[in-house]
Amino acid sequence: MAAQSPITDLNRELVDYRVAEGVAVLTLHDPPANTYSYEMMQRLDAQVLAARMDESVQVIVITGSGEKFFCAGANIQMLSSVTPEFKYYFCLHANETLARLEQTPKLVIAALNGHCVGGGLEVAMAADMRVARRGAGKMGLPEVSLGVLPGTGGTQRLARIVGKSRAIELMATGELFDFEKGRELGLVNQIYEGENSAAFIEQVMIYARQFTTPDKAARAVGRIKRAVQTGAEIPFESALALERELQQQLFLSEDAKEGLDAYVNKRKAVFKGK
């Protein structure tokens, strides 16, 4: 049965939150382009924490409402009407929110149901994996056309995903490209057909549930995520130490005992996420 976030009830129009079968779905909702404001980022931040603390949640999916946009980035009208100091703190909080999403020890999948550009791609790149609906839109970081740079982690995450030279070229030209090219670049993991967003999300949920119990040790999946996301940003020896600590946590888990016993006794493991 689906669960409801108590936070969403007050601000349902900005970020919808639902949980079903171990998967929390966070839907950005600000028609027509799902652009984000400070208020939306506050809601997203709160929902990320809600999903992190909810023991029934094993995987997080973030997507956009409607048929045309995952997210077109920050609300430009809002940015054009506020002070430079507000813009700075707005970007700082957005960075903190996406870092929280990135460091949450649960798998995060961005479901690109439509255009994913500017800050929208920055949100998607903070996820662990990105899946897209074929033919639904474009992606890219065109901030240079506004005289600015991708300021919510875009310059750093894109370089880490596609390499420095390719990242500089993509951002300096401001090129927008289809999801097929995104997959060639390593930005997109999977592309699914879907006559509409609802059909696409159904496929995304099937994809997401493969990482949940009882078939998969979701706790181990989350620790793999942490080992990679954090380990990639620290010295190699420190990363190895982190890996050992996370492994030790898993050795103490019920799922590790179940997995080892199932292997020895040649049976299918039934994981509980504990």
Residue pairs with C-beta under 8 A, 6 or more apart in sequence:
1 20
2 18
2 19
2 20
3 18
3 19
3 20
3 54
3 56
4 17
4 18
5 17
5 18
5 19
5 47
5 50
6 50
7 17
7 43
7 46
7 47
7 50
8 15
8 16
8 17
8 43
8 47
11 39
11 43
12 29
13 29
13 30
14 28
14 29
14 30
14 39
14 40
14 43
15 26
15 27
15 28
15 29
15 40
15 43
15 44
15 47
16 25
16 26
16 27
16 29
16 65
17 24
17 25
17 26
17 27
17 47
17 50
17 51
18 24
18 25
19 25
19 51
19 54
19 56
19 57
20 205
21 205
21 209
21 212
22 56
22 57
22 58
22 59
22 209
22 212
22 213
22 218
22 273
23 57
23 58
23 59
23 60
23 61
23 205
23 208
23 209
23 212
24 47
24 50
24 51
24 54
24 57
24 59
24 60
24 61
25 61
25 62
25 63
25 201
25 205
26 44
26 47
26 48
26 51
26 60
26 61
26 62
26 63
27 62
27 63
27 64
27 65
28 34
28 36
28 40
28 44
28 62
28 63
28 64
28 65
28 70
28 71
28 123
29 64
29 65
30 36
30 37
30 40
30 75
31 65
31 66
32 66
32 68
32 69
33 68
33 69
33 71
33 72
33 115
34 64
34 65
34 66
34 69
34 70
34 71
34 72
34 120
35 71
35 72
35 73
35 74
35 75
35 76
35 119
36 44
36 71
36 73
36 74
36 75
36 94
36 119
36 123
37 74
37 75
37 78
38 78
38 90
38 93
41 90
41 93
41 94
41 97
42 93
44 97
44 101
45 93
45 96
45 97
45 100
48 60
48 97
48 100
48 101
48 104
49 100
51 57
51 60
51 104
51 106
52 100
52 104
52 105
52 106
57 106
58 106
58 107
58 211
58 212
58 213
58 218
58 221
58 222
58 273
59 106
59 107
59 108
59 109
59 208
59 209
59 211
59 212
59 218
59 221
60 101
60 104
60 106
60 107
60 108
60 109
61 108
61 109
61 110
61 111
61 204
61 205
61 208
62 101
62 108
62 109
62 110
62 111
62 123
62 124
62 127
63 70
63 110
63 111
63 112
63 113
63 197
63 201
63 204
64 70
64 71
64 113
64 114
64 120
66 113
66 114
66 197
67 113
67 114
67 136
67 196
67 197
68 114
68 115
68 136
68 137
69 113
69 114
69 115
69 116
69 120
69 137
70 110
70 111
70 112
70 113
70 114
70 115
70 116
70 120
70 124
70 137
71 116
71 119
71 120
71 123
71 124
72 115
72 117
72 118
72 119
72 120
73 117
73 118
73 119
73 120
73 121
73 122
74 90
74 94
74 118
74 119
74 152
76 146
79 87
79 90
82 90
91 151
91 152
94 119
94 152
95 152
95 153
98 122
98 123
98 126
98 152
98 153
99 126
99 153
101 108
101 126
101 127
102 108
102 126
102 127
102 128
102 229
103 226
103 229
103 230
105 222
105 223
105 225
105 226
106 218
106 222
106 225
107 128
107 129
107 208
107 211
107 218
107 221
107 222
107 225
108 126
108 127
108 128
108 129
108 225
109 127
109 128
109 129
109 130
109 131
109 204
109 207
109 208
110 116
110 123
110 124
110 127
110 129
110 130
110 131
111 131
111 132
111 133
111 200
111 201
111 204
112 124
112 130
112 131
112 132
112 133
112 136
112 137
112 139
112 179
112 188
113 133
113 136
113 197
113 200
113 201
114 133
114 136
114 137
114 197
115 136
115 137
115 138
115 139
116 124
116 132
116 137
116 138
116 139
117 138
117 139
117 140
117 141
117 142
117 176
118 141
118 142
118 143
118 150
119 150
119 152
119 154
121 139
121 140
121 141
121 150
121 154
121 158
121 187
122 141
122 150
122 152
122 153
122 154
122 157
123 152
124 130
124 139
125 153
125 154
125 157
125 158
125 161
125 187
126 153
126 157
128 225
128 229
129 189
129 190
130 182
130 187
130 188
130 189
131 188
131 189
131 190
131 191
131 192
131 204
131 207
132 139
132 179
132 182
132 183
132 188
132 190
132 191
132 192
133 179
133 191
133 192
133 193
133 194
133 197
133 200
134 179
134 180
134 191
134 192
134 193
134 194
135 178
135 179
136 179
136 194
136 197
136 200
137 179
138 176
138 177
138 178
139 176
139 177
139 178
139 179
139 182
139 187
139 188
140 170
140 174
140 175
140 176
140 177
141 150
141 154
141 158
141 170
141 171
141 174
142 174
142 175
142 176
143 149
143 150
143 151
143 154
143 171
143 174
144 171
144 172
144 173
144 174
145 174
149 155
149 171
150 158
150 171
154 171
155 167
155 171
158 167
158 170
158 171
159 167
159 168
160 232
161 167
161 185
161 186
161 187
162 170
162 185
162 186
162 187
166 185
169 175
179 188
179 191
180 191
182 188
183 189
183 190
183 191
190 207
192 200
192 203
192 204
192 207
193 203
194 200
194 203
210 216
211 218
211 221
212 218
212 273
213 271
213 272
213 273
214 270
214 271
214 272
215 271
216 271
217 253
217 255
217 256
217 259
217 269
217 271
217 273
218 271
218 273
219 250
219 253
219 255
219 273
219 274
220 250
220 253
220 255
220 256
223 246
223 247
223 249
223 250
226 242
226 246
227 239
227 242
227 243
227 246
230 239
230 242
231 238
231 239
231 242
231 243
232 239
234 242
250 256
253 274
254 272
254 274
255 269
255 271
255 272
255 273
255 274
258 269
258 270
258 271
258 272
259 269
259 271
261 269
262 268
262 269
262 270
263 269
